[in-house]
Amino acid sequence: MFEKQLKRWIFALTALTLSGCGFHLRGEMPLAEPLHSVYLRSVDPYGTLTRNLEQSLKMSNVRLVTNQSEAQTILAITHNDTSQKLLSVGATQQTRQYKLTASVTFEVSDNRSHPIIESQTLSEDRVITVQSNQILGSSNEANLYFQEMNRSLANAVMYRLSSNQITSKINQAFHVKPATTITKKRRS
């Protein structure tokens, strides 16, 4: 009995803590109507970025099609790269800092490959510090950072696609009229 109540209190406390710190579950993102049927073409179709992007698109009620001719729009990931650069070496050569970079370039076109949104590049950087006695662990840490950075880039692509500027360009290309707000007149 006490354990059940304790679990409920812990759950409630956790929920309050997460909502208080600004944590929100990612959900549907408002996308232009022509983006509701998409063919996703990627240079790395089985990579972390592509999988995360597919998941985000599905959460936004986008129908991902397997044939370009069935889609209304094509979202092409033309570049998806990660790199690692040595920034500094400590005086005793025991400590090293690396700059990790992940970048993605994408574009949107209609199903006949006529460009609608020109190539756009997004990137993210992280700096990690590695001790010489932790070389093996740093490789795993770098892989985790790259996965996290690719998730973040997939979210950034979604935010960019849902922006007013891109929504407007896509709607213009497909001759979709923007939704108008209907206001009721007040009675005097």
Summary of the structure (lengths in Angstrom):
residues: 188
radius of gyration: 22.3
end to end distance: 60.1
largest distance: 81.3
contacts: 499
relative contact order: 0.16
helix: 41%
strand: 31%
